[in-house]
Amino acid sequence: ANAIARVVSTWDFGVGANRVAWGVLARGGSALDAVEAGARWAESDLCNATVGRCGNPDRDGVLTLDASIMDGDGRCGAVAALEDIVHPVSVARAVMEKTPHVMLVGQGAQQFAVAQGFEKTPLLTDTARQAWREWQKTSQYTPQINAERRQRPGDASNHDTLGILALDAGGHLAGACTTSGMAWKMHGRVGDSPIIGAGLYVDNDVGAATASGVGEEMVRNAASFLVVELMRQGRSPAQACREAIERVVRKRPEASKRLQVCFLAMNRQGEVGAFALHKGFVYAMHDGGPGPHDRLHDSSS
Ligand code: SD4
């Protein structure tokens, strides 16, 4: 195996996703299979109020899921506003591999998923329903800078997406991003995570980037694409993430004081970097090398 094979994921629960993804890489599996497996782990993790089946709903009490997957050769697929399917990342992969399209949304995405053999399962947990009832007492949409307590079911915190990037032994990159989006969002709202170039971008010639935080800022700045393009111009992953954050701030200096935006990047050599608008963003890395395999790295402004 190639010494540089590695996997990185956003936030502390990225440790769990990385372990599963590393299992795939260590068996000689592809980066694409690795990121899908890691994202699936997060989607079924019953402790994450912002990804998959345990996610918090929108302001109408509906849980809608967004996900994307991209291979370093440019192939990509995504789903947005998908309801009642446990593994949106796998539906995104099916969009990529089995349709002439890149993205399916809402009813159409669900219809496609069912036709592909994915089971329809009512997903909103009792805890999430309870959190939504609590939220309705104030009905304020004020995203927190970071989820202070780490994503226990029913947390009032309302973001923390899994973005996962992998480099396999063949030097091939892939990435995936999966989320239930901002809790208490408007029904029908789509964030950055399923938008190729915003929440995720991968190019084997250069590197890969993913994002977490308030997705509107990533969409405005085509942010993951921006990070990859900055690496193409010679920046290190960390520098590229920092410059992308600076761009976000320049565009909306006032809003930037209240919003979290986080970027995580890896170049084709396996160098990793991250930067966040506010303190508190961590990412997890697993490379199978000596020492702790599940290092958490802090990265802040
Ligand atoms: C979104 N970026 O839907 C996602 C939410 C998120 O950490 O990342 N939270 O805007």
py3Dmol code that shows the C-alpha trace and the ligand (Angstrom):
import py3Dmol

protein = """\
ATOM      1  CA  ALA A   1       0.000   0.000   0.000  1.00  0.00           C
ATOM      2  CA  ASN A   2       1.007   3.564  -0.605  1.00  0.00           C
ATOM      3  CA  ALA A   3       2.271   5.330   2.554  1.00  0.00           C
ATOM      4  CA  ILE A   4       0.237   8.442   1.846  1.00  0.00           C
ATOM      5  CA  ALA A   5      -3.198   6.828   1.791  1.00  0.00           C
ATOM      6  CA  ARG A   6      -5.314   8.666   4.319  1.00  0.00           C
ATOM      7  CA  VAL A   7      -8.760   9.859   5.223  1.00  0.00           C
ATOM      8  CA  VAL A   8      -9.894  13.086   6.878  1.00  0.00           C
ATOM      9  CA  SER A   9     -13.330  14.067   8.162  1.00  0.00           C
ATOM     10  CA  THR A  10     -14.963  17.112   9.669  1.00  0.00           C
ATOM     11  CA  TRP A  11     -15.698  17.363  13.401  1.00  0.00           C
ATOM     12  CA  ASP A  12     -15.039  14.928  16.209  1.00  0.00           C
ATOM     13  CA  PHE A  13     -17.537  12.332  15.023  1.00  0.00           C
ATOM     14  CA  GLY A  14     -15.284  12.193  11.946  1.00  0.00           C
ATOM     15  CA  VAL A  15     -13.179   9.792  14.017  1.00  0.00           C
ATOM     16  CA  GLY A  16     -15.850   7.117  13.646  1.00  0.00           C
ATOM     17  CA  ALA A  17     -16.349   7.801   9.950  1.00  0.00           C
ATOM     18  CA  ASN A  18     -12.589   7.664   9.357  1.00  0.00           C
ATOM     19  CA  ARG A  19     -12.263   4.286  11.053  1.00  0.00           C
ATOM     20  CA  VAL A  20     -14.814   2.774   8.720  1.00  0.00           C
ATOM     21  CA  ALA A  21     -13.320   4.508   5.675  1.00  0.00           C
ATOM     22  CA  TRP A  22      -9.798   3.430   6.647  1.00  0.00           C
ATOM     23  CA  GLY A  23     -11.001  -0.161   6.832  1.00  0.00           C
ATOM     24  CA  VAL A  24     -11.856   0.111   3.139  1.00  0.00           C
ATOM     25  CA  LEU A  25      -8.549   1.787   2.197  1.00  0.00           C
ATOM     26  CA  ALA A  26      -6.512  -0.705   4.222  1.00  0.00           C
ATOM     27  CA  ARG A  27      -8.048  -3.566   2.243  1.00  0.00           C
ATOM     28  CA  GLY A  28      -6.885  -1.842  -0.933  1.00  0.00           C
ATOM     29  CA  GLY A  29     -10.315  -0.364  -1.607  1.00  0.00           C
ATOM     30  CA  SER A  30     -10.905   2.793  -3.595  1.00  0.00           C
ATOM     31  CA  ALA A  31     -11.161   6.297  -2.173  1.00  0.00           C
ATOM     32  CA  LEU A  32     -14.713   6.414  -3.530  1.00  0.00           C
ATOM     33  CA  ASP A  33     -15.779   3.275  -1.642  1.00  0.00           C
ATOM     34  CA  ALA A  34     -14.004   4.594   1.461  1.00  0.00           C
ATOM     35  CA  VAL A  35     -15.799   7.940   1.604  1.00  0.00           C
ATOM     36  CA  GLU A  36     -19.153   6.330   0.910  1.00  0.00           C
ATOM     37  CA  ALA A  37     -18.616   3.831   3.741  1.00  0.00           C
ATOM     38  CA  GLY A  38     -17.518   6.596   6.133  1.00  0.00           C
ATOM     39  CA  ALA A  39     -20.497   8.761   5.254  1.00  0.00           C
ATOM     40  CA  ARG A  40     -22.879   5.819   5.682  1.00  0.00           C
ATOM     41  CA  TRP A  41     -21.504   5.295   9.170  1.00  0.00           C
ATOM     42  CA  ALA A  42     -22.298   8.908  10.061  1.00  0.00           C
ATOM     43  CA  GLU A  43     -25.753   8.672   8.506  1.00  0.00           C
ATOM     44  CA  SER A  44     -26.738   5.801  10.731  1.00  0.00           C
ATOM     45  CA  ASP A  45     -24.974   7.140  13.844  1.00  0.00           C
ATOM     46  CA  LEU A  46     -27.820   7.654  16.259  1.00  0.00           C
ATOM     47  CA  CYS A  47     -25.905  10.357  18.113  1.00  0.00           C
ATOM     48  CA  ASN A  48     -25.669  12.938  15.380  1.00  0.00           C
ATOM     49  CA  ALA A  49     -28.397  15.553  15.349  1.00  0.00           C
ATOM     50  CA  THR A  50     -27.140  16.993  12.080  1.00  0.00           C
ATOM     51  CA  VAL A  51     -26.592  14.005   9.820  1.00  0.00           C
ATOM     52  CA  GLY A  52     -28.875  11.236   8.685  1.00  0.00           C
ATOM     53  CA  ARG A  53     -31.555   9.457  10.634  1.00  0.00           C
ATOM     54  CA  CYS A  54     -31.001  11.276  13.901  1.00  0.00           C
ATOM     55  CA  GLY A  55     -31.023  14.745  12.342  1.00  0.00           C
ATOM     56  CA  ASN A  56     -33.157  17.625  13.479  1.00  0.00           C
ATOM     57  CA  PRO A  57     -36.021  18.584  11.162  1.00  0.00           C
ATOM     58  CA  ASP A  58     -36.864  21.802   9.356  1.00  0.00           C
ATOM     59  CA  ARG A  59     -39.208  24.394  10.849  1.00  0.00           C
ATOM     60  CA  ASP A  60     -42.239  22.420   9.667  1.00  0.00           C
ATOM     61  CA  GLY A  61     -41.015  19.313  11.470  1.00  0.00           C
ATOM     62  CA  VAL A  62     -39.850  17.522   8.324  1.00  0.00           C
ATOM     63  CA  LEU A  63     -36.416  15.877   8.233  1.00  0.00           C
ATOM     64  CA  THR A  64     -34.820  16.474   4.823  1.00  0.00           C
ATOM     65  CA  LEU A  65     -31.392  15.179   3.897  1.00  0.00           C
ATOM     66  CA  ASP A  66     -28.731  16.505   1.523  1.00  0.00           C
ATOM     67  CA  ALA A  67     -25.687  14.588   0.294  1.00  0.00           C
ATOM     68  CA  SER A  68     -23.070  14.546  -2.421  1.00  0.00           C
ATOM     69  CA  ILE A  69     -20.227  12.360  -3.563  1.00  0.00           C
ATOM     70  CA  MET A  70     -17.424  13.132  -5.984  1.00  0.00           C
ATOM     71  CA  ASP A  71     -14.624  11.144  -7.520  1.00  0.00           C
ATOM     72  CA  GLY A  72     -11.295  12.724  -8.449  1.00  0.00           C
ATOM     73  CA  ASP A  73     -11.928  11.934 -12.106  1.00  0.00           C
ATOM     74  CA  GLY A  74     -14.803  14.432 -12.132  1.00  0.00           C
ATOM     75  CA  ARG A  75     -17.744  12.095 -11.742  1.00  0.00           C
ATOM     76  CA  CYS A  76     -20.241  13.309  -9.157  1.00  0.00           C
ATOM     77  CA  GLY A  77     -23.761  12.855  -7.852  1.00  0.00           C
ATOM     78  CA  ALA A  78     -26.014  14.502  -5.306  1.00  0.00           C
ATOM     79  CA  VAL A  79     -29.423  14.466  -3.681  1.00  0.00           C
ATOM     80  CA  ALA A  80     -31.180  17.302  -1.903  1.00  0.00           C
ATOM     81  CA  ALA A  81     -34.248  17.547   0.299  1.00  0.00           C
ATOM     82  CA  LEU A  82     -34.523  13.774   0.358  1.00  0.00           C
ATOM     83  CA  GLU A  83     -36.986  12.350   2.885  1.00  0.00           C
ATOM     84  CA  ASP A  84     -37.178   8.974   4.617  1.00  0.00           C
ATOM     85  CA  ILE A  85     -34.145   7.291   3.106  1.00  0.00           C
ATOM     86  CA  VAL A  86     -31.412   6.232   5.535  1.00  0.00           C
ATOM     87  CA  HIS A  87     -28.406   6.602   3.240  1.00  0.00           C
ATOM     88  CA  PRO A  88     -28.572   9.694   1.050  1.00  0.00           C
ATOM     89  CA  VAL A  89     -24.862   9.386   0.189  1.00  0.00           C
ATOM     90  CA  SER A  90     -25.526   6.038  -1.484  1.00  0.00           C
ATOM     91  CA  VAL A  91     -28.448   7.520  -3.392  1.00  0.00           C
ATOM     92  CA  ALA A  92     -26.077  10.310  -4.500  1.00  0.00           C
ATOM     93  CA  ARG A  93     -23.661   7.643  -5.715  1.00  0.00           C
ATOM     94  CA  ALA A  94     -26.462   5.908  -7.598  1.00  0.00           C
ATOM     95  CA  VAL A  95     -27.381   9.225  -9.249  1.00  0.00           C
ATOM     96  CA  MET A  96     -23.734   9.492 -10.314  1.00  0.00           C
ATOM     97  CA  GLU A  97     -23.442   5.950 -11.597  1.00  0.00           C
ATOM     98  CA  LYS A  98     -26.893   5.122 -12.927  1.00  0.00           C
ATOM     99  CA  THR A  99     -28.366   8.311 -14.341  1.00  0.00           C
ATOM    100  CA  PRO A 100     -27.298  10.880 -16.924  1.00  0.00           C
ATOM    101  CA  HIS A 101     -27.734  13.543 -14.206  1.00  0.00           C
ATOM    102  CA  VAL A 102     -25.788  15.020 -11.335  1.00  0.00           C
ATOM    103  CA  MET A 103     -28.516  15.922  -8.857  1.00  0.00           C
ATOM    104  CA  LEU A 104     -32.021  14.787  -7.941  1.00  0.00           C
ATOM    105  CA  VAL A 105     -34.174  16.562  -5.378  1.00  0.00           C
ATOM    106  CA  GLY A 106     -37.210  15.967  -3.166  1.00  0.00           C
ATOM    107  CA  GLN A 107     -39.892  13.607  -4.423  1.00  0.00           C
ATOM    108  CA  GLY A 108     -37.942  12.750  -7.549  1.00  0.00           C
ATOM    109  CA  ALA A 109     -34.890  11.789  -5.533  1.00  0.00           C
ATOM    110  CA  GLN A 110     -37.003   9.597  -3.274  1.00  0.00           C
ATOM    111  CA  GLN A 111     -38.763   7.980  -6.232  1.00  0.00           C
ATOM    112  CA  PHE A 112     -35.380   7.183  -7.777  1.00  0.00           C
ATOM    113  CA  ALA A 113     -34.058   5.811  -4.486  1.00  0.00           C
ATOM    114  CA  VAL A 114     -37.040   3.479  -4.079  1.00  0.00           C
ATOM    115  CA  ALA A 115     -36.688   2.312  -7.685  1.00  0.00           C
ATOM    116  CA  GLN A 116     -33.043   1.517  -6.902  1.00  0.00           C
ATOM    117  CA  GLY A 117     -34.090  -0.669  -3.989  1.00  0.00           C
ATOM    118  CA  PHE A 118     -33.538   1.757  -1.108  1.00  0.00           C
ATOM    119  CA  GLU A 119     -36.135   1.246   1.563  1.00  0.00           C
ATOM    120  CA  LYS A 120     -38.462   4.055   2.631  1.00  0.00           C
ATOM    121  CA  THR A 121     -38.231   4.409   6.419  1.00  0.00           C
ATOM    122  CA  PRO A 122     -39.823   7.122   8.532  1.00  0.00           C
ATOM    123  CA  LEU A 123     -36.746   8.798   9.986  1.00  0.00           C
ATOM    124  CA  LEU A 124     -37.671  11.531  12.423  1.00  0.00           C
ATOM    125  CA  THR A 125     -36.692  10.278  15.880  1.00  0.00           C
ATOM    126  CA  ASP A 126     -38.758  10.993  18.996  1.00  0.00           C
ATOM    127  CA  THR A 127     -35.841  13.003  20.353  1.00  0.00           C
ATOM    128  CA  ALA A 128     -35.681  15.158  17.238  1.00  0.00           C
ATOM    129  CA  ARG A 129     -39.464  15.637  17.305  1.00  0.00           C
ATOM    130  CA  GLN A 130     -39.172  16.694  20.928  1.00  0.00           C
ATOM    131  CA  ALA A 131     -36.349  19.128  20.097  1.00  0.00           C
ATOM    132  CA  TRP A 132     -38.529  20.587  17.347  1.00  0.00           C
ATOM    133  CA  ARG A 133     -41.440  21.060  19.791  1.00  0.00           C
ATOM    134  CA  GLU A 134     -39.060  22.852  22.155  1.00  0.00           C
ATOM    135  CA  TRP A 135     -37.800  25.003  19.321  1.00  0.00           C
ATOM    136  CA  GLN A 136     -41.336  25.995  18.374  1.00  0.00           C
ATOM    137  CA  LYS A 137     -41.651  27.822  21.694  1.00  0.00           C
ATOM    138  CA  THR A 138     -39.385  30.541  20.327  1.00  0.00           C
ATOM    139  CA  SER A 139     -39.199  29.709  16.614  1.00  0.00           C
ATOM    140  CA  GLN A 140     -35.962  31.682  16.298  1.00  0.00           C
ATOM    141  CA  TYR A 141     -33.632  30.705  13.474  1.00  0.00           C
ATOM    142  CA  THR A 142     -30.266  31.633  14.938  1.00  0.00           C
ATOM    143  CA  PRO A 143     -27.554  29.167  13.971  1.00  0.00           C
ATOM    144  CA  GLN A 144     -25.005  28.677  16.749  1.00  0.00           C
ATOM    145  CA  ILE A 145     -21.355  29.306  15.981  1.00  0.00           C
ATOM    146  CA  ASN A 146     -20.497  25.730  16.946  1.00  0.00           C
ATOM    147  CA  ALA A 147     -22.354  22.846  18.426  1.00  0.00           C
ATOM    148  CA  GLU A 148     -20.962  23.251  21.938  1.00  0.00           C
ATOM    149  CA  ARG A 149     -22.128  19.944  23.253  1.00  0.00           C
ATOM    150  CA  ARG A 150     -21.188  17.302  20.813  1.00  0.00           C
ATOM    151  CA  GLN A 151     -24.286  16.226  18.968  1.00  0.00           C
ATOM    152  CA  ARG A 152     -26.154  14.162  21.472  1.00  0.00           C
ATOM    153  CA  PRO A 153     -29.655  13.287  20.311  1.00  0.00           C
ATOM    154  CA  GLY A 154     -31.952  16.199  20.942  1.00  0.00           C
ATOM    155  CA  ASP A 155     -29.180  18.759  21.102  1.00  0.00           C
ATOM    156  CA  ALA A 156     -30.422  22.218  20.450  1.00  0.00           C
ATOM    157  CA  SER A 157     -27.318  22.763  18.348  1.00  0.00           C
ATOM    158  CA  ASN A 158     -28.163  23.005  14.734  1.00  0.00           C
ATOM    159  CA  HIS A 159     -25.236  22.200  12.532  1.00  0.00           C
ATOM    160  CA  ASP A 160     -22.361  19.826  11.991  1.00  0.00           C
ATOM    161  CA  THR A 161     -22.127  18.111   8.683  1.00  0.00           C
ATOM    162  CA  LEU A 162     -19.882  15.211   7.802  1.00  0.00           C
ATOM    163  CA  GLY A 163     -17.432  16.064   5.038  1.00  0.00           C
ATOM    164  CA  ILE A 164     -14.998  13.248   4.300  1.00  0.00           C
ATOM    165  CA  LEU A 165     -12.025  13.173   1.911  1.00  0.00           C
ATOM    166  CA  ALA A 166      -9.891  10.152   1.092  1.00  0.00           C
ATOM    167  CA  LEU A 167      -6.729   9.433  -0.841  1.00  0.00           C
ATOM    168  CA  ASP A 168      -6.246   5.777  -1.752  1.00  0.00           C
ATOM    169  CA  ALA A 169      -3.141   3.693  -2.364  1.00  0.00           C
ATOM    170  CA  GLY A 170      -3.456   4.321  -6.083  1.00  0.00           C
ATOM    171  CA  GLY A 171      -3.185   8.075  -5.499  1.00  0.00           C
ATOM    172  CA  HIS A 172      -6.855   8.569  -6.311  1.00  0.00           C
ATOM    173  CA  LEU A 173      -8.982  11.120  -4.418  1.00  0.00           C
ATOM    174  CA  ALA A 174     -12.687  11.109  -3.550  1.00  0.00           C
ATOM    175  CA  GLY A 175     -14.978  12.969  -1.199  1.00  0.00           C
ATOM    176  CA  ALA A 176     -18.477  12.893   0.244  1.00  0.00           C
ATOM    177  CA  CYS A 177     -20.631  15.242   2.234  1.00  0.00           C
ATOM    178  CA  THR A 178     -23.832  14.377   4.092  1.00  0.00           C
ATOM    179  CA  THR A 179     -26.151  16.392   6.314  1.00  0.00           C
ATOM    180  CA  SER A 180     -29.651  17.080   7.512  1.00  0.00           C
ATOM    181  CA  GLY A 181     -28.753  20.731   6.953  1.00  0.00           C
ATOM    182  CA  MET A 182     -29.412  23.586   9.307  1.00  0.00           C
ATOM    183  CA  ALA A 183     -31.980  22.582  11.914  1.00  0.00           C
ATOM    184  CA  TRP A 184     -35.167  24.640  11.730  1.00  0.00           C
ATOM    185  CA  LYS A 185     -34.391  25.739   8.162  1.00  0.00           C
ATOM    186  CA  MET A 186     -37.304  26.666   5.887  1.00  0.00           C
ATOM    187  CA  HIS A 187     -38.968  23.672   4.265  1.00  0.00           C
ATOM    188  CA  GLY A 188     -37.311  23.194   0.880  1.00  0.00           C
ATOM    189  CA  ARG A 189     -34.085  24.947   1.862  1.00  0.00           C
ATOM    190  CA  VAL A 190     -30.988  23.372   0.325  1.00  0.00           C
ATOM    191  CA  GLY A 191     -27.535  24.095   1.717  1.00  0.00           C
ATOM    192  CA  ASP A 192     -24.043  23.712   0.326  1.00  0.00           C
ATOM    193  CA  SER A 193     -23.496  20.027   1.081  1.00  0.00           C
ATOM    194  CA  PRO A 194     -25.187  18.624  -2.048  1.00  0.00           C
ATOM    195  CA  ILE A 195     -23.918  21.425  -4.300  1.00  0.00           C
ATOM    196  CA  ILE A 196     -20.805  20.316  -6.156  1.00  0.00           C
ATOM    197  CA  GLY A 197     -18.254  23.109  -5.823  1.00  0.00           C
ATOM    198  CA  ALA A 198     -19.855  24.543  -2.670  1.00  0.00           C
ATOM    199  CA  GLY A 199     -19.841  21.809  -0.008  1.00  0.00           C
ATOM    200  CA  LEU A 200     -17.522  19.438  -1.872  1.00  0.00           C
ATOM    201  CA  TYR A 201     -15.071  19.460  -4.741  1.00  0.00           C
ATOM    202  CA  VAL A 202     -12.506  16.879  -5.815  1.00  0.00           C
ATOM    203  CA  ASP A 203      -9.964  16.944  -8.623  1.00  0.00           C
ATOM    204  CA  ASN A 204      -7.294  14.254  -8.905  1.00  0.00           C
ATOM    205  CA  ASP A 205      -4.903  16.735 -10.530  1.00  0.00           C
ATOM    206  CA  VAL A 206      -4.915  18.977  -7.451  1.00  0.00           C
ATOM    207  CA  GLY A 207      -6.786  17.912  -4.341  1.00  0.00           C
ATOM    208  CA  ALA A 208     -10.105  17.869  -2.554  1.00  0.00           C
ATOM    209  CA  ALA A 209     -12.061  20.186  -0.282  1.00  0.00           C
ATOM    210  CA  THR A 210     -15.208  20.042   1.803  1.00  0.00           C
ATOM    211  CA  ALA A 211     -17.052  22.451   4.053  1.00  0.00           C
ATOM    212  CA  SER A 212     -19.188  22.672   7.145  1.00  0.00           C
ATOM    213  CA  GLY A 213     -21.083  25.516   8.745  1.00  0.00           C
ATOM    214  CA  VAL A 214     -23.744  27.851   7.402  1.00  0.00           C
ATOM    215  CA  GLY A 215     -24.086  26.629   3.842  1.00  0.00           C
ATOM    216  CA  GLU A 216     -25.373  29.843   2.318  1.00  0.00           C
ATOM    217  CA  GLU A 217     -21.855  31.293   2.670  1.00  0.00           C
ATOM    218  CA  MET A 218     -20.290  28.341   0.853  1.00  0.00           C
ATOM    219  CA  VAL A 219     -22.791  28.573  -1.982  1.00  0.00           C
ATOM    220  CA  ARG A 220     -22.230  32.337  -2.363  1.00  0.00           C
ATOM    221  CA  ASN A 221     -18.500  31.745  -2.752  1.00  0.00           C
ATOM    222  CA  ALA A 222     -18.426  28.424  -4.645  1.00  0.00           C
ATOM    223  CA  ALA A 223     -16.197  27.740  -1.704  1.00  0.00           C
ATOM    224  CA  SER A 224     -14.947  24.161  -2.052  1.00  0.00           C
ATOM    225  CA  PHE A 225     -14.170  24.827  -5.708  1.00  0.00           C
ATOM    226  CA  LEU A 226     -12.373  27.988  -4.600  1.00  0.00           C
ATOM    227  CA  VAL A 227     -10.236  26.031  -2.113  1.00  0.00           C
ATOM    228  CA  VAL A 228      -9.263  23.514  -4.806  1.00  0.00           C
ATOM    229  CA  GLU A 229      -8.480  26.277  -7.307  1.00  0.00           C
ATOM    230  CA  LEU A 230      -6.278  28.044  -4.748  1.00  0.00           C
ATOM    231  CA  MET A 231      -4.377  24.777  -4.239  1.00  0.00           C
ATOM    232  CA  ARG A 232      -4.056  24.547  -8.035  1.00  0.00           C
ATOM    233  CA  GLN A 233      -2.375  27.953  -7.919  1.00  0.00           C
ATOM    234  CA  GLY A 234       0.179  26.577  -5.474  1.00  0.00           C
ATOM    235  CA  ARG A 235      -1.293  27.229  -2.026  1.00  0.00           C
ATOM    236  CA  SER A 236      -0.980  24.582   0.650  1.00  0.00           C
ATOM    237  CA  PRO A 237      -4.290  23.080   1.824  1.00  0.00           C
ATOM    238  CA  ALA A 238      -4.172  25.201   5.003  1.00  0.00           C
ATOM    239  CA  GLN A 239      -3.403  28.415   3.096  1.00  0.00           C
ATOM    240  CA  ALA A 240      -6.137  27.693   0.578  1.00  0.00           C
ATOM    241  CA  CYS A 241      -8.686  27.178   3.375  1.00  0.00           C
ATOM    242  CA  ARG A 242      -7.546  30.390   5.076  1.00  0.00           C
ATOM    243  CA  GLU A 243      -7.860  32.446   1.900  1.00  0.00           C
ATOM    244  CA  ALA A 244     -11.309  31.042   1.229  1.00  0.00           C
ATOM    245  CA  ILE A 245     -12.351  32.097   4.733  1.00  0.00           C
ATOM    246  CA  GLU A 246     -10.937  35.572   4.053  1.00  0.00           C
ATOM    247  CA  ARG A 247     -13.091  35.724   0.933  1.00  0.00           C
ATOM    248  CA  VAL A 248     -16.187  34.840   2.965  1.00  0.00           C
ATOM    249  CA  VAL A 249     -15.385  37.600   5.460  1.00  0.00           C
ATOM    250  CA  ARG A 250     -14.674  40.193   2.763  1.00  0.00           C
ATOM    251  CA  LYS A 251     -18.039  39.542   1.190  1.00  0.00           C
ATOM    252  CA  ARG A 252     -20.089  39.703   4.366  1.00  0.00           C
ATOM    253  CA  PRO A 253     -18.045  41.156   7.226  1.00  0.00           C
ATOM    254  CA  GLU A 254     -20.992  41.757   9.542  1.00  0.00           C
ATOM    255  CA  ALA A 255     -22.680  38.387   9.046  1.00  0.00           C
ATOM    256  CA  SER A 256     -19.317  36.658   9.433  1.00  0.00           C
ATOM    257  CA  LYS A 257     -19.208  37.663  13.083  1.00  0.00           C
ATOM    258  CA  ARG A 258     -22.168  35.426  13.834  1.00  0.00           C
ATOM    259  CA  LEU A 259     -21.740  32.495  11.464  1.00  0.00           C
ATOM    260  CA  GLN A 260     -19.422  29.522  11.471  1.00  0.00           C
ATOM    261  CA  VAL A 261     -17.772  28.474   8.229  1.00  0.00           C
ATOM    262  CA  CYS A 262     -15.166  25.686   8.143  1.00  0.00           C
ATOM    263  CA  PHE A 263     -13.060  24.266   5.336  1.00  0.00           C
ATOM    264  CA  LEU A 264     -11.084  21.035   5.222  1.00  0.00           C
ATOM    265  CA  ALA A 265      -8.750  20.208   2.342  1.00  0.00           C
ATOM    266  CA  MET A 266      -6.261  17.603   1.212  1.00  0.00           C
ATOM    267  CA  ASN A 267      -3.983  17.826  -1.792  1.00  0.00           C
ATOM    268  CA  ARG A 268      -2.962  14.976  -4.056  1.00  0.00           C
ATOM    269  CA  GLN A 269       0.245  14.491  -2.057  1.00  0.00           C
ATOM    270  CA  GLY A 270      -1.858  13.800   1.030  1.00  0.00           C
ATOM    271  CA  GLU A 271      -1.076  17.073   2.804  1.00  0.00           C
ATOM    272  CA  VAL A 272      -4.028  18.161   4.910  1.00  0.00           C
ATOM    273  CA  GLY A 273      -5.131  21.589   6.102  1.00  0.00           C
ATOM    274  CA  ALA A 274      -8.189  23.311   7.539  1.00  0.00           C
ATOM    275  CA  PHE A 275      -9.367  26.711   8.589  1.00  0.00           C
ATOM    276  CA  ALA A 276     -12.508  28.028  10.219  1.00  0.00           C
ATOM    277  CA  LEU A 277     -14.029  31.434  10.668  1.00  0.00           C
ATOM    278  CA  HIS A 278     -14.479  30.908  14.411  1.00  0.00           C
ATOM    279  CA  LYS A 279     -12.744  28.780  17.000  1.00  0.00           C
ATOM    280  CA  GLY A 280     -14.023  25.323  17.765  1.00  0.00           C
ATOM    281  CA  PHE A 281     -13.772  23.488  14.450  1.00  0.00           C
ATOM    282  CA  VAL A 282     -11.923  20.191  14.653  1.00  0.00           C
ATOM    283  CA  TYR A 283     -11.258  17.541  12.071  1.00  0.00           C
ATOM    284  CA  ALA A 284     -10.172  13.945  12.358  1.00  0.00           C
ATOM    285  CA  MET A 285      -7.415  12.243  10.388  1.00  0.00           C
ATOM    286  CA  HIS A 286      -6.598   8.570   9.984  1.00  0.00           C
ATOM    287  CA  ASP A 287      -3.625   7.356   7.986  1.00  0.00           C
ATOM    288  CA  GLY A 288      -2.905   3.990   9.538  1.00  0.00           C
ATOM    289  CA  GLY A 289       0.593   5.156  10.467  1.00  0.00           C
ATOM    290  CA  PRO A 290       2.241   4.800  13.869  1.00  0.00           C
ATOM    291  CA  GLY A 291       0.785   6.730  16.772  1.00  0.00           C
ATOM    292  CA  PRO A 292      -2.820   7.551  17.416  1.00  0.00           C
ATOM    293  CA  HIS A 293      -4.817   6.862  14.294  1.00  0.00           C
ATOM    294  CA  ASP A 294      -7.667   9.089  15.183  1.00  0.00           C
ATOM    295  CA  ARG A 295      -5.976  12.409  15.763  1.00  0.00           C
ATOM    296  CA  LEU A 296      -8.225  15.368  16.206  1.00  0.00           C
ATOM    297  CA  HIS A 297      -6.876  18.634  14.905  1.00  0.00           C
ATOM    298  CA  ASP A 298      -7.979  22.035  16.017  1.00  0.00           C
ATOM    299  CA  SER A 299      -8.193  24.722  13.467  1.00  0.00           C
ATOM    300  CA  SER A 300      -9.459  28.193  13.989  1.00  0.00           C
ATOM    301  CA  SER A 301      -9.132  31.760  12.939  1.00  0.00           C
TER     302      SER A 301
END
"""
ligand_1 = """\
10
SD4
C -25.780 23.245 5.585
N -23.393 23.087 5.726
O -26.787 22.632 5.276
C -24.623 22.491 6.156
C -24.765 22.435 7.640
C -23.481 22.155 8.336
O -22.137 21.932 10.109
O -22.461 21.999 7.827
N -23.356 22.116 9.548
O -25.679 24.466 5.464
"""
view = py3Dmol.view(width=600, height=400)
view.addModel(protein, "pdb")
view.setStyle({"model": 0}, {"cartoon": {"style": "trace"}})
view.addModel(ligand_1, "xyz")
view.setStyle({"model": 1}, {"stick": {}})
view.zoomTo()
view.show()
